[in-house]
């Protein structure tokens, strides 16, 4: 009798241990699943945040039309795909369209009002965004479109974690772009010129740098990055005129990282994506969209220049 009771106790303990181990494995798998999802969302925020910071550092202009350049990228990919072009041709063409759009807007609009008050410049970029959105809606209205997934592989499991190749593609593209931007600003002549212009336009002119050309290039690069974000988003969430609304989250990411810091924009975007994903999983969709802005207010109160930003030096 005692022996049978001991057997039952041992069996019960073994079952309990296996159950505990299974629950722990499930918890780890869920945490990793949320991590991948958060990094993919954060990568898009990081891209748009980078696109905001680059022209801001060069010219001091906050481009509120940047979200619509993401939309331009998505619809450019849609148009090019309609001609039967493969994704690997559509991708560079879409980025090139974004580049040309930024150069055109800087040359025809921004440069002509560069000496206007800062508030006027912000309103002008906001108006440009509204014009782009309205023009898109005139033809495509509010219909939802999509393009084919560029990755031929389906979702697969790895150690209990379901991996979506499209999410991994977004993370990989963002990481590669950040590495290219870091190299560009550190080693290329134009990147060094942009750094000089961001510190002092007058000083850059005295050094023989074409400041106007650098400002135009900074806008072109930022809109090209925005177009890249659009084509990366298109297969995941679809294409509609409201894609540009993610600029609000990108602004939050840029402020968290430090609005004058390119590494800060990248880190801030990833942190915001993780925060949004985990808060949605634990607190529901209602708080998912609230918590990032609460964190923004806290950062503005405690660390107003962000994680990597620095207070401006004032020489007396």
HELIX and SHEET records of a PDB file:
HELIX    1   1 UNK A    2  UNK A   59  1                                  58    
HELIX    2   2 UNK A   66  UNK A   82  1                                  17    
HELIX    3   3 UNK A   87  UNK A  105  1                                  19    
HELIX    4   4 UNK A  106  UNK A  110  3                                   5    
HELIX    5   5 UNK A  111  UNK A  113  5                                   3    
HELIX    6   6 UNK A  118  UNK A  140  1                                  23    
HELIX    7   7 UNK A  165  UNK A  187  1                                  23    
HELIX    8   8 UNK A  189  UNK A  199  1                                  11    
HELIX    9   9 UNK A  201  UNK A  206  1                                   6    
HELIX   10  10 UNK A  211  UNK A  237  1                                  27    
HELIX   11  11 UNK A  243  UNK A  246  5                                   4    
HELIX   12  12 UNK A  247  UNK A  257  1                                  11    
HELIX   13  13 UNK A  262  UNK A  283  1                                  22    
HELIX   14  14 UNK A  285  UNK A  302  1                                  18    
SHEET    1   A 2 UNK A 156  UNK A 158  0                                        
SHEET    2   A 2 UNK A 161  UNK A 163 -1                                        
END                                                                             
